[in-house]
Amino acid sequence: MDAEPRAPWKPDRSWADPLIVLLALLALLASSLSLSSRKAALQKPAERLSLQGRLSEVALMGPGLVTGLGGRAPDWIKVEGQLQEPWDRAMVAVLKAESGAQPQSALLWIPSATPTGAGGPAFKRVCLAAYAQGPMPSQAERLEVQKRLGQGHAAALLEARLQDRERGGEALRAQARKALLLHLLGLGFLGLLVLGAATAGLVVGIYLVATRAKVPPHPLPAWSMSGRAAALMLLTWFLAFFLSGNLMGLLLHPWPGLRWLAVPLGYALHAAVGVGLLCGAEGLSLEELWRRVAPERGWRDLGWAAGFLALALTLVLLVALFMSLILKPDHSSQRDLQELLRGLSGWGPSLVLLLTVAGLAPLFEELLCRGFLLPVLARRQTMGLALVLSALAFGAMHLQPSGLPVLSTLGLVLGLAMRHTGSLRTPILVHACWNGGLFLLMRAFA
């Protein structure tokens, strides 16, 4: 005989309500600790060129390479106002000196451009040797400065200056121009893709607005557990999310070469806890859970993913542009991942992290936010309010205050994708492409 299906979880309020309050307090405490730790880490100056600095380097020097014209003064002023990290500003100072836009003598701008902390003394000695005929630095100092400048165009030009005093640096300059041109072509191609996607996203947005009153052809997944059960599950998962990353970090602390594994192992652990809680609370097997949230409907749902990805890109760009106008530049919320990528060697760790960021993360986060939270909220709220609340929850759970507007905008588009298709396949694919694209961009410039 077939086993009878287990009843959905509906905990008694006599013990569930106090437990919800306790878990909520613990979640607030965990969030506060995590935010404080992250804020302290971001306030600490980066020890090398950032991703924003690398992109600015190409944007500043690339057009001049193609047209033969140097950067204009407004370009320097704008970049100097946007870049906050000390090695980013050191890179700009070197490029200004190389392009003849540095108004001060070398003995004046070098001390002000020298980053504080590790690598700063080596940068000062290298620049004094390159621009003020100071004593030649050691090879170790030269290599350290190149590394901290990201092995980019500024690093190559600075090293070429030193080689001019030894054997001539024209060969290195030619190599640097070629590398810069390749990066510029890559960014130009990426810009064309973004422009095309933004146009397509505008079309998709207009279509969704025009058909907003139309009832979606497929309903959202139905969940039978009570609201208290849903609250207990979400709060327990969030605490597991906080604890798993810290636990893996502590376990791998004695082995610095393996610390990158804390990200995939921690994510796998809290994802397993979340899926287990959801299956247990609803009385489902893994196969039944997947069939409920992602019914098979052929390729149409996946085809919609391209349109919603374009819409996400369009709206995120608009929100990011608006936020840049009202907020002063801040440190990148992705610095932890950038630093992690810089420390990787070989394709194996990069592939594991890519599978985590563009595979496991979208799969679980979409199951939680769009497959479960959105339908649960829609039981008692209007669909519009449920979309907004689930998007804000998606943005908040990343614990990146400066990235909340962009992340919530992305979450809103992912919710619209789920509402339109009724299948989790669409938002998962959109989320995977988004994360994978950002990961590859950071890896390329790491």
C-alpha positions as CSV (number, residue, x, y, z in Angstrom):
1,M,0.0,0.0,0.0
2,D,1.2,3.5,-0.7
3,A,2.1,5.6,2.3
4,E,-0.4,8.3,3.2
5,P,0.8,11.8,2.5
6,R,2.1,13.7,5.5
7,A,0.0,16.6,6.6
8,P,1.5,20.1,6.2
9,W,3.0,21.6,9.2
10,K,0.7,23.8,11.3
11,P,2.3,24.5,14.7
12,D,0.3,25.4,17.7
13,R,0.4,29.1,18.5
14,S,1.1,28.5,22.2
15,W,4.7,27.6,21.6
16,A,5.2,28.8,18.0
17,D,4.6,32.5,18.7
18,P,7.3,32.7,21.5
19,L,9.7,30.7,19.3
20,I,9.1,33.1,16.4
21,V,9.9,36.0,18.6
22,L,13.1,34.3,19.9
23,L,14.2,33.4,16.4
24,A,13.5,36.9,15.1
25,L,15.6,38.4,17.9
26,L,18.4,36.0,17.1
27,A,18.1,36.9,13.4
28,L,18.3,40.6,14.2
29,L,21.4,40.0,16.3
30,A,23.0,37.9,13.6
31,S,22.3,40.5,11.0
32,S,23.7,43.3,13.2
33,L,26.9,41.3,13.9
34,S,27.3,40.5,10.2
35,L,26.7,44.1,9.1
36,S,29.1,45.4,11.6
37,S,31.8,43.0,10.5
38,R,31.2,43.8,6.9
39,K,31.2,47.5,7.5
40,A,34.5,47.3,9.4
41,A,36.0,45.2,6.5
42,L,34.8,47.7,3.9
43,Q,36.2,50.7,5.8
44,K,39.6,49.1,5.8
45,P,41.4,50.3,2.7
46,A,41.8,47.7,-0.1
47,E,45.3,46.5,-0.6
48,R,45.2,46.5,-4.4
49,L,43.4,47.9,-7.4
50,S,39.6,47.3,-7.4
51,L,37.4,46.1,-10.2
52,Q,36.0,49.6,-10.6
53,G,39.6,50.9,-10.8
54,R,40.4,48.4,-13.6
55,L,37.4,49.4,-15.6
56,S,38.2,53.1,-15.1
57,E,41.7,52.5,-16.2
58,V,40.5,51.1,-19.6
59,A,37.8,53.8,-19.9
60,L,40.4,56.5,-19.4
61,M,43.2,55.4,-21.5
62,G,41.5,53.2,-24.1
63,P,39.8,55.9,-26.2
64,G,43.1,57.8,-26.4
65,L,44.8,54.7,-27.7
66,V,42.3,54.5,-30.5
67,T,42.0,58.1,-31.4
68,G,45.5,59.3,-30.5
69,L,44.1,61.9,-28.2
70,G,44.7,62.1,-24.4
71,G,42.1,62.1,-21.7
72,R,40.4,65.5,-21.1
73,A,40.5,67.2,-17.7
74,P,36.8,66.6,-16.9
75,D,37.5,62.9,-17.3
76,W,40.2,62.9,-14.6
77,I,38.1,65.0,-12.2
78,K,35.1,62.7,-12.6
79,V,37.1,59.5,-12.1
80,E,39.0,60.9,-9.1
81,G,35.7,61.8,-7.5
82,Q,34.3,58.3,-8.1
83,L,37.2,56.2,-7.0
84,Q,37.6,55.8,-3.2
85,E,40.2,53.1,-2.8
86,P,43.8,54.2,-2.3
87,W,45.3,52.0,-5.0
88,D,42.6,53.2,-7.5
89,R,43.7,56.7,-6.8
90,A,47.4,55.8,-7.1
91,M,46.6,54.3,-10.5
92,V,44.9,57.5,-11.6
93,A,48.0,59.5,-10.4
94,V,50.3,57.4,-12.5
95,L,48.1,57.6,-15.6
96,K,47.9,61.4,-15.2
97,A,51.7,61.6,-15.0
98,E,52.1,59.4,-18.1
99,S,49.6,61.5,-20.1
100,G,51.0,64.8,-19.1
101,A,47.9,65.8,-17.2
102,Q,49.7,65.9,-13.8
103,P,49.9,69.6,-12.8
104,Q,52.3,69.1,-10.0
105,S,55.9,68.1,-10.0
106,A,56.7,64.5,-9.1
107,L,58.1,65.4,-5.7
108,L,54.7,66.9,-4.8
109,W,52.2,64.4,-6.3
110,I,54.0,61.2,-5.4
111,P,53.6,61.6,-1.6
112,S,50.0,62.5,-1.8
113,A,49.2,59.6,-4.2
114,T,51.1,57.0,-2.1
115,P,48.7,54.5,-0.5
116,T,49.0,54.0,3.2
117,G,49.7,50.6,4.6
118,A,51.2,47.6,2.9
119,G,52.8,48.4,-0.5
120,G,52.8,52.1,0.0
121,P,56.6,52.5,0.7
122,A,57.4,50.4,-2.4
123,F,55.0,52.5,-4.5
124,K,56.7,55.7,-3.4
125,R,60.2,54.4,-4.1
126,V,59.2,53.1,-7.5
127,C,57.5,56.4,-8.5
128,L,60.5,58.4,-7.3
129,A,62.8,56.3,-9.4
130,A,60.5,56.5,-12.4
131,Y,59.6,60.2,-12.3
132,A,62.2,61.9,-10.1
133,Q,65.4,60.0,-10.8
134,G,65.5,58.5,-7.4
135,P,67.4,55.4,-6.4
136,M,66.3,52.3,-8.3
137,P,64.0,50.0,-6.2
138,S,64.6,46.3,-5.7
139,Q,63.0,43.8,-8.0
140,A,60.8,42.6,-5.2
141,E,59.4,46.1,-4.7
142,R,58.7,46.5,-8.4
143,L,56.9,43.2,-8.5
144,E,54.8,44.2,-5.5
145,V,53.7,47.5,-7.0
146,Q,52.8,45.7,-10.3
147,K,50.7,43.2,-8.3
148,R,48.9,45.9,-6.3
149,L,48.2,47.9,-9.4
150,G,46.5,44.8,-10.8
151,Q,49.1,44.1,-13.5
152,G,47.2,46.6,-15.6
153,H,48.1,49.5,-17.9
154,A,49.3,51.8,-15.2
155,A,51.6,49.1,-13.8
156,A,53.0,48.4,-17.2
157,L,53.7,52.1,-17.9
158,L,55.3,52.5,-14.5
159,E,57.6,49.5,-15.1
160,A,58.5,50.8,-18.6
161,R,59.7,54.0,-17.0
162,L,62.1,52.1,-14.8
163,Q,63.2,50.0,-17.8
164,D,64.0,53.2,-19.6
165,R,66.8,53.7,-17.1
166,E,68.1,50.2,-17.7
167,R,67.6,48.9,-21.2
168,G,64.5,50.7,-22.7
169,G,60.9,50.1,-22.0
170,E,59.3,50.5,-25.5
171,A,58.7,46.8,-25.9
172,L,56.8,46.8,-22.6
173,R,54.8,49.9,-23.7
174,A,53.8,48.2,-27.0
175,Q,52.7,45.1,-25.1
176,A,50.7,47.3,-22.7
177,R,49.0,49.1,-25.6
178,K,48.0,45.8,-27.1
179,A,46.6,44.5,-23.8
180,L,44.7,47.7,-23.3
181,L,43.2,47.5,-26.8
182,L,42.0,44.0,-26.2
183,H,40.3,45.1,-22.9
184,L,38.8,48.1,-24.7
185,L,37.4,45.9,-27.5
186,G,36.0,43.5,-24.9
187,L,34.3,46.3,-23.0
188,G,33.0,47.8,-26.2
189,F,31.4,44.5,-27.2
190,L,29.9,44.2,-23.7
191,G,28.6,47.7,-24.1
192,L,26.8,46.8,-27.3
193,L,25.3,43.8,-25.7
194,V,24.1,45.9,-22.8
195,L,22.6,48.5,-25.2
196,G,20.8,45.8,-27.2
197,A,19.5,44.1,-24.0
198,A,18.4,47.5,-22.6
199,T,16.3,48.1,-25.7
200,A,14.8,44.6,-25.5
201,G,14.1,45.2,-21.8
202,L,12.3,48.4,-22.6
203,V,10.0,46.4,-25.0
204,V,9.4,43.7,-22.4
205,G,8.6,46.4,-19.7
206,I,6.1,48.1,-22.1
207,Y,4.4,44.7,-22.8
208,L,4.1,43.9,-19.1
209,V,2.6,47.3,-18.3
210,A,0.1,46.9,-21.2
211,T,-1.0,43.5,-20.1
212,R,-0.9,44.1,-16.3
213,A,-4.6,43.5,-15.9
214,K,-4.4,40.1,-17.7
215,V,-4.7,37.1,-15.5
216,P,-1.5,35.0,-15.7
217,P,-2.0,31.7,-17.6
218,H,-0.4,29.6,-14.8
219,P,-0.9,30.0,-11.0
220,L,1.9,30.3,-8.5
221,P,2.7,27.2,-6.4
222,A,0.3,26.5,-3.6
223,W,1.6,25.9,-0.1
224,S,-0.6,24.4,2.6
225,M,1.6,25.2,5.7
226,S,0.3,27.9,8.0
227,G,1.8,31.3,8.3
228,R,3.5,30.5,11.6
229,A,5.1,27.5,10.0
230,A,6.3,29.7,7.1
231,A,7.8,32.2,9.6
232,L,9.5,29.5,11.6
233,M,11.0,28.0,8.5
234,L,12.3,31.3,7.1
235,L,13.8,32.4,10.4
236,T,15.5,29.1,11.0
237,W,16.9,29.1,7.5
238,F,18.3,32.6,7.9
239,L,20.1,31.6,11.1
240,A,21.5,28.6,9.3
241,F,22.6,30.9,6.5
242,F,24.5,33.1,9.0
243,L,26.0,30.2,11.0
244,S,27.0,28.0,8.0
245,G,29.3,30.6,6.5
246,N,31.0,31.4,9.8
247,L,31.3,27.7,10.7
248,M,33.0,26.8,7.4
249,G,35.3,29.8,7.8
250,L,36.4,28.7,11.2
251,L,36.9,25.1,10.1
252,L,39.1,26.1,7.2
253,H,41.0,28.9,9.0
254,P,44.1,26.7,9.7
255,W,44.5,26.1,5.9
256,P,44.7,29.4,4.1
257,G,45.0,27.8,0.7
258,L,41.6,26.2,1.2
259,R,39.7,29.1,2.6
260,W,38.0,29.7,-0.7
261,L,36.0,26.5,0.0
262,A,34.1,28.3,2.8
263,V,31.9,29.9,0.2
264,P,30.7,26.7,-1.7
265,L,30.6,24.5,1.4
266,G,28.8,27.1,3.5
267,Y,26.3,27.7,0.8
268,A,25.7,24.0,0.2
269,L,25.1,23.5,4.0
270,H,22.5,26.3,4.4
271,A,20.8,25.4,1.1
272,A,20.5,21.8,2.3
273,V,19.0,23.0,5.6
274,G,16.6,25.3,3.8
275,V,15.4,22.6,1.4
276,G,15.1,20.1,4.2
277,L,13.0,22.5,6.2
278,L,10.7,23.2,3.3
279,C,10.3,19.5,2.4
280,G,9.7,18.6,6.1
281,A,7.2,21.4,6.7
282,E,5.1,20.6,3.6
283,G,5.5,16.8,3.7
284,L,7.2,16.6,0.2
285,S,10.0,14.6,-1.3
286,L,12.6,16.4,-3.4
287,E,11.0,15.3,-6.6
288,E,7.6,16.4,-5.5
289,L,9.0,19.8,-4.4
290,W,10.6,20.4,-7.8
291,R,7.4,19.4,-9.7
292,R,5.4,21.8,-7.6
293,V,7.6,24.9,-8.1
294,A,8.8,24.1,-11.7
295,P,6.2,22.2,-13.7
296,E,7.4,21.2,-17.1
297,R,6.0,23.4,-19.9
298,G,8.6,23.0,-22.6
299,W,10.9,25.7,-23.8
300,R,8.5,28.6,-23.6
301,D,9.2,29.4,-19.9
302,L,13.0,29.3,-20.6
303,G,12.5,31.6,-23.7
304,W,10.9,34.2,-21.4
305,A,14.1,34.2,-19.4
306,A,15.9,36.2,-22.1
307,G,13.2,38.9,-22.0
308,F,13.2,39.2,-18.2
309,L,17.0,39.2,-18.1
310,A,16.9,42.2,-20.5
311,L,14.3,43.8,-18.3
312,A,16.4,43.3,-15.2
313,L,19.4,44.8,-16.9
314,T,17.4,47.9,-18.0
315,L,15.8,48.5,-14.6
316,V,19.0,47.9,-12.6
317,L,20.9,50.3,-14.8
318,L,18.3,53.0,-14.3
319,V,18.2,52.4,-10.5
320,A,22.1,52.4,-10.3
321,L,22.2,55.6,-12.3
322,F,19.6,57.3,-10.1
323,M,21.4,56.2,-6.9
324,S,24.7,57.5,-8.2
325,L,23.1,60.9,-8.5
326,I,21.8,61.1,-5.0
327,L,24.5,59.1,-3.1
328,K,28.2,59.7,-2.8
329,P,30.5,56.9,-4.1
330,D,30.9,54.1,-1.7
331,H,33.1,51.0,-1.4
332,S,32.1,48.1,-3.6
333,S,29.8,45.6,-1.8
334,Q,31.5,42.9,-3.9
335,R,35.0,43.5,-2.5
336,D,35.0,40.1,-0.6
337,L,34.4,38.2,-3.8
338,Q,36.9,40.3,-5.8
339,E,39.6,39.6,-3.2
340,L,38.7,35.9,-3.2
341,L,39.0,35.7,-6.9
342,R,42.4,37.4,-6.9
343,G,43.7,34.8,-4.6
344,L,42.7,31.8,-6.7
345,S,45.1,29.9,-8.8
346,G,44.1,27.4,-11.5
347,W,40.8,26.8,-13.1
348,G,39.5,24.3,-10.6
349,P,38.6,26.7,-7.7
350,S,37.2,29.2,-10.2
351,L,34.9,26.6,-11.7
352,V,33.7,25.5,-8.3
353,L,32.9,29.1,-7.3
354,L,31.2,29.7,-10.7
355,L,29.0,26.6,-10.1
356,T,28.2,27.9,-6.7
357,V,27.5,31.5,-7.7
358,A,25.7,30.8,-11.0
359,G,24.2,27.4,-10.1
360,L,23.5,26.5,-6.5
361,A,22.8,30.1,-5.4
362,P,20.2,30.9,-8.0
363,L,18.6,27.5,-7.6
364,F,18.1,27.8,-3.8
365,E,17.5,31.6,-3.6
366,E,14.7,31.3,-6.3
367,L,13.2,28.4,-4.5
368,L,13.1,30.3,-1.3
369,C,12.1,33.8,-2.5
370,R,10.0,33.2,-5.7
371,G,9.0,29.6,-5.3
372,F,7.9,29.8,-1.6
373,L,7.9,33.3,-0.1
374,L,6.1,35.1,-3.0
375,P,3.2,32.6,-3.1
376,V,2.9,32.7,0.7
377,L,2.8,36.5,0.8
378,A,0.3,36.5,-2.1
379,R,-2.2,34.4,0.0
380,R,-2.9,37.5,2.3
381,Q,-1.6,40.4,0.2
382,T,-2.3,41.8,-3.2
383,M,0.1,40.5,-5.9
384,G,1.7,43.9,-6.2
385,L,2.5,44.1,-2.5
386,A,3.7,40.5,-2.4
387,L,6.1,41.2,-5.3
388,V,7.5,44.3,-3.5
389,L,7.8,42.6,-0.1
390,S,9.5,39.5,-1.6
391,A,11.9,41.7,-3.6
392,L,12.8,43.7,-0.5
393,A,13.4,40.4,1.4
394,F,15.6,39.2,-1.4
395,G,17.7,42.4,-1.3
396,A,17.9,42.5,2.5
397,M,19.0,38.8,2.9
398,H,22.3,39.6,1.1
399,L,23.2,42.0,4.0
400,Q,24.6,44.6,1.6
401,P,23.0,48.0,2.5
402,S,24.6,49.9,-0.3
403,G,23.4,47.3,-2.8
404,L,19.8,47.0,-1.5
405,P,18.2,49.2,-4.2
406,V,19.8,47.2,-7.0
407,L,19.3,43.8,-5.5
408,S,15.7,44.6,-4.7
409,T,15.1,45.8,-8.3
410,L,16.6,42.5,-9.5
411,G,14.3,40.6,-7.1
412,L,11.3,42.4,-8.4
413,V,12.0,41.4,-11.9
414,L,12.6,37.8,-10.8
415,G,9.2,37.9,-9.1
416,L,7.5,39.2,-12.2
417,A,9.1,36.3,-14.2
418,M,7.7,33.8,-11.7
419,R,4.2,35.4,-11.8
420,H,4.2,35.5,-15.6
421,T,5.2,31.9,-16.2
422,G,4.2,30.1,-12.9
423,S,7.4,28.1,-13.2
424,L,10.6,28.6,-11.2
425,R,12.7,27.6,-14.3
426,T,12.4,31.2,-15.7
427,P,13.7,33.2,-12.6
428,I,16.4,30.5,-12.0
429,L,17.8,31.0,-15.5
430,V,17.6,34.8,-15.2
431,H,19.3,34.7,-11.9
432,A,22.0,32.2,-13.1
433,C,22.8,34.4,-16.1
434,W,23.0,37.5,-14.0
435,N,25.3,36.0,-11.4
436,G,27.4,34.1,-13.9
437,G,27.9,37.3,-16.0
438,L,29.1,39.3,-13.0
439,F,31.3,36.5,-11.9
440,L,33.0,36.2,-15.3
441,L,33.5,40.0,-15.5
442,M,35.1,40.1,-12.1
443,R,37.2,37.1,-12.9
444,A,38.4,38.6,-16.2
445,F,39.6,41.8,-14.4
446,A,40.8,40.1,-11.2
